Amino acid sequence: MFKFLFIIYIAFLFMGLFRPILGIFSVLLFVLPIFILAPFSGRWWCAHLCPHGSFQDLFGLFIRHRRPLWLKSHWLRYGMFIIMFGFLGYIVFSKWGNWPSMGLALTKLLWSSTIMSIGLMTIAPARSWCNICPAGTVGKMLAPKKAKLMITTDCVYCRLCAKTCPMGLSPYKDRGKISGFTNPDCMRCGRCASFCFKHAIKIQ
């Protein structure tokens, strides 16, 4: 939705090193909204409003790779969730009251996720970080259990939706299913629908 949010992301990365207090606001900007919006819209935030997602899309204009199967590993995903939120909790409780020190530590945590996401893009498609993003995992866990995509019987199993999905999902497999495609990792970005030449994918 907002393609230029990566500017905000980059600004927080560098300004947080010189104005550490901004690191605290980075948590409010990148983590808190997913807790508020996910119960109503799932991972919609990830595709349309996440500054880190916008940052990855910027690189995605130039980088193309196949997605390794291990990126869908539950061990990797929930391990990253525990590690990153563990560090977040440690920083908040250990540095509570010392706001500049807390802000700098949170900025460094943001840098660590940035470096990991860029590293992933050297071997996998853009948005691969979204497969293991701790905030995205929260979005998945809180996602409402209702249809997000409807795959009509016009679908011809060309698999173009799977090839264009930033999460590596396969909507075509639920062709004609009354309940629709309800994978909680679906971000409703609309890419599958826009690339479907049969117009068989309807976003709800």
C-alpha positions in Angstrom: 0.0 0.0 0.0 2.7 2.5 1.1 5.7 1.6 -1.1 8.0 4.2 0.4 7.8 3.1 4.0 11.4 1.8 3.6 12.5 5.4 4.0 11.2 5.4 7.6 12.9 2.1 8.2 16.3 3.3 7.1 15.9 6.5 9.0 15.3 4.6 12.2 18.3 2.4 11.6 20.7 5.2 11.3 19.1 7.9 13.4 18.7 5.4 16.3 22.5 5.2 16.5 22.8 8.9 17.1 19.5 9.6 18.9 19.1 6.3 20.9 15.8 7.3 22.3 14.3 6.7 18.8 15.0 3.0 19.3 12.1 2.8 21.7 9.8 4.3 19.1 11.0 1.7 16.6 9.5 -1.0 18.7 6.2 0.9 18.9 6.3 1.3 15.1 7.4 -2.2 14.1 6.0 -4.5 16.8 3.1 -3.1 18.6 0.8 -2.6 15.6 0.8 -6.3 14.7 -0.6 -7.1 18.2 -3.4 -4.6 17.6 -4.3 -5.4 14.0 -3.7 -9.1 13.7 -6.8 -10.3 15.6 -8.9 -8.5 13.0 -6.9 -8.7 9.8 -4.2 -11.3 10.3 -0.9 -10.5 8.5 -2.4 -7.7 6.4 -0.1 -5.3 8.2 2.9 -7.2 7.0 2.2 -6.6 3.3 0.8 -3.1 3.4 2.2 -1.2 6.4 5.3 -2.9 7.7 8.4 -0.6 7.1 10.7 -3.7 7.2 8.5 -5.4 4.6 8.8 -2.3 2.4 12.6 -2.4 2.8 12.7 -6.0 1.6 10.5 -5.1 -1.4 13.0 -2.5 -2.4 15.7 -5.2 -2.7 13.2 -7.6 -4.4 13.3 -5.4 -7.5 16.7 -6.7 -8.2 17.1 -10.0 -6.5 15.5 -13.3 -7.6 16.1 -16.7 -6.0 14.2 -19.9 -5.2 12.9 -20.2 -1.7 14.7 -22.9 0.3 12.4 -25.5 2.0 14.1 -25.0 5.4 12.7 -21.4 5.5 9.3 -23.0 6.2 10.7 -25.0 9.1 8.6 -24.6 12.3 11.8 -25.1 14.4 13.5 -22.2 12.7 10.4 -20.0 12.8 9.5 -20.5 16.5 13.2 -20.6 17.5 13.6 -17.2 16.0 10.4 -16.0 17.7 11.8 -17.1 21.1 15.2 -15.7 20.6 14.2 -12.3 19.3 11.4 -11.7 21.8 13.6 -13.1 24.5 16.2 -10.4 23.7 13.5 -7.8 23.5 12.2 -8.7 26.9 15.7 -8.8 28.4 16.5 -5.3 27.0 13.2 -3.8 28.3 13.5 -5.2 31.8 17.2 -4.8 32.3 17.4 -1.3 31.0 14.1 0.1 32.2 14.5 3.7 33.3 17.7 4.2 31.3 15.9 5.2 28.2 18.9 6.1 26.0 20.6 2.8 26.8 17.4 0.9 26.1 16.9 2.8 22.8 20.4 2.0 21.6 20.0 -1.7 22.5 16.7 -1.8 20.6 18.3 -0.1 17.6 21.0 -2.8 17.6 18.3 -5.4 17.8 16.6 -3.8 14.7 20.0 -3.8 13.0 20.4 -7.5 13.7 17.1 -8.4 12.0 18.0 -6.1 9.1 21.3 -7.9 8.6 19.6 -11.3 8.8 17.0 -10.3 6.2 19.6 -9.0 3.8 21.6 -12.1 4.3 18.5 -14.2 3.5 18.0 -12.3 0.3 21.4 -13.5 -1.0 20.1 -17.1 -1.1 16.3 -16.6 -1.1 13.6 -14.3 -2.5 12.8 -10.9 -1.1 10.4 -11.1 1.9 12.0 -14.4 3.0 12.5 -12.8 6.4 8.7 -12.7 6.6 8.7 -16.5 6.8 10.5 -16.3 10.2 9.8 -12.8 11.3 8.8 -12.9 15.0 6.3 -10.1 14.6 4.8 -12.0 11.6 4.6 -15.1 13.7 2.5 -13.2 16.2 0.3 -12.1 13.3 -0.1 -15.7 12.3 -1.0 -16.8 15.8 -3.6 -14.1 16.2 -5.0 -14.2 12.7 -8.8 -14.6 12.5 -9.9 -18.0 11.2 -11.9 -16.9 8.2 -11.4 -17.0 4.5 -8.9 -14.5 3.1 -8.9 -15.7 -0.5 -11.5 -17.5 -2.6 -10.1 -19.6 -5.4 -12.9 -20.1 -8.0 -13.2 -23.1 -10.3 -11.8 -20.9 -13.1 -8.4 -21.8 -11.7 -6.4 -24.0 -14.1 -3.6 -25.0 -11.7 -1.0 -23.0 -13.5 0.7 -22.4 -10.1 1.5 -18.8 -11.0 0.0 -17.7 -7.7 2.5 -19.9 -5.8 5.4 -18.5 -7.9 4.5 -14.9 -7.1 3.5 -15.3 -3.4 6.0 -13.6 -1.2 5.4 -16.2 1.5 5.7 -19.2 -0.8 2.1 -20.2 -0.3 0.0 -22.2 -2.8 -3.5 -20.8 -3.0 -4.3 -23.0 -6.1 -4.5 -26.1 -3.9 -7.7 -24.8 -2.4 -9.4 -24.4 -5.8 -13.2 -24.4 -5.4 -13.0 -24.9 -1.6 -16.1 -23.4 0.0 -14.1 -22.2 3.1 -11.6 -20.5 0.8 -7.8 -20.3 1.3 -7.4 -19.7 5.0 -3.6 -20.1 5.6 -2.9 -17.6 8.4 0.4 -16.6 6.8 -1.5 -15.1 3.8 -0.8 -11.3 3.9 -3.5 -10.4 1.4 -0.9 -8.5 -0.6 -2.9 -9.1 -3.8 0.0 -10.3 -5.9 -1.5 -13.7 -6.6 -4.8 -12.1 -7.7 -3.0 -9.5 -9.9 -1.0 -12.2 -11.7 -3.8 -14.7 -12.2 -4.7 -14.5 -15.9 -7.9 -16.4 -15.3 -9.0 -13.9 -12.5 -9.8 -16.9 -10.4 -8.6 -15.4 -7.1 -10.8 -13.1 -5.1 -9.5 -11.3 -2.0 -11.8 -10.9 1.0 
